[in-house]
Amino acid sequence: MDPPRDDATPAGASAEAKGPHHGGQVKASDDVIAFLSDIEPTELQRCVFSESLVTVSEAGRHLGRFRVSVELAHLAGRACVMLRAQSEGAIDDAPCGTTVTAFITTDLQVLEEELHQYVQLEGRRLDRRCHVVQREGQLMVHQVTTVGEDVMEESVSHPASEGLVTEGSSLLLLRLIALRRNLPEPLTFVSLDQGSHLVHVTFRGLGLQQMEVGGHLAEVFGVEKTLHGADGASSWRNYFLLDGHLASRQQVGSPVAMRRMPSPSPRQPEIIPLLWEEDMEMRSNFLGRKAELKTDHASYLRRHPEIRALMSDFLQFLLLRKPDDVYQFAREYFLSFASRRPPETSLTAPPPGTSINPL
């Protein structure tokens, strides 16, 4: 997952993979369609786990973390897989991060995805948010890019064709390929570049190799992902343990790599922080409940206009007197209303069979 570029001008598609805005059409290869049709539910079940890697420099300096979790879920009544991924760290001492939450079908179609990327430079912040949702056979993409005080918005749509993978679904695809440990020929999918244009993305098997993982020598299976954009090709090499867990991930040419560290003790499992603001389902529930409470409160205030008058009188009296002890002043002010309250309006009703008369 890459941070947003300093140059926020959307990148077009390359000559190798022209998009509809260039007059061509980007399609996945035939073997991709066959690969997707062969995915079994048991394979997806094996992809359901969480993991965490450490981001390090060439000198071994700890720069941040990379976390991925996959779980079974439902979206709008449809069974799917929910993938959450988060990377945080620094590039040349500039804080940066990426968060993605995606709801993906069993054939790797993206139902909805939220992507957030940022880089905090000295004096300004680069921020990119991209929301992708599938509606009526179309993939609707809304992107907001912020560079300092400048905000740019763009909305496009593409056919939700087979073989189209996003940032989130490509991470799930990598797990599936790693678990099969067999990719004799490269697979060419369709993806989105940072300008939301259609481009080709290729997955190539690197075979089985020996690698030091967490202080021990282990057998790993490598998969190289190459995105063919307008600025040229960008490649990431991913190495997986035989159980599908990621052992190493690095962009070709980058001095920064993600490495698996020794597993934590079973008595002290790693707790992955929950960022509910980045979780589409939890954020939707929060906003729904917030709107429900707001409507309920507004309805109550309309039924009792005396509340506004009461609070307005109190605030005016408070500002006029300006007491040092506001709590004592409020107590004495509202105490005068206690004698006006009818007995039957008591907030605490007496137990059944109990006399109201204290004698």
Secondary structure as GFF3:
##gff-version 3
##sequence-region A 1 359
A	DSSP	three_ten_helix	15	17	.	.	.	ID=ss1
A	DSSP	three_ten_helix	20	22	.	.	.	ID=ss2
A	DSSP	alpha_helix	30	37	.	.	.	ID=ss3
A	DSSP	alpha_helix	41	46	.	.	.	ID=ss4
A	DSSP	beta_strand	50	56	.	.	.	ID=ss5
A	DSSP	beta_strand	62	75	.	.	.	ID=ss6
A	DSSP	beta_strand	78	91	.	.	.	ID=ss7
A	DSSP	beta_strand	94	104	.	.	.	ID=ss8
A	DSSP	beta_strand	110	121	.	.	.	ID=ss9
A	DSSP	beta_strand	124	135	.	.	.	ID=ss10
A	DSSP	beta_strand	138	147	.	.	.	ID=ss11
A	DSSP	beta_strand	150	159	.	.	.	ID=ss12
A	DSSP	alpha_helix	167	180	.	.	.	ID=ss13
A	DSSP	beta_strand	187	192	.	.	.	ID=ss14
A	DSSP	beta_strand	198	213	.	.	.	ID=ss15
A	DSSP	beta_strand	216	229	.	.	.	ID=ss16
A	DSSP	beta_strand	232	241	.	.	.	ID=ss17
A	DSSP	beta_strand	246	251	.	.	.	ID=ss18
A	DSSP	beta_strand	257	259	.	.	.	ID=ss19
A	DSSP	three_ten_helix	276	278	.	.	.	ID=ss20
A	DSSP	alpha_helix	280	303	.	.	.	ID=ss21
A	DSSP	alpha_helix	306	321	.	.	.	ID=ss22
A	DSSP	alpha_helix	326	335	.	.	.	ID=ss23
A	DSSP	three_ten_helix	338	340	.	.	.	ID=ss24
A	DSSP	three_ten_helix	343	345	.	.	.	ID=ss25
###
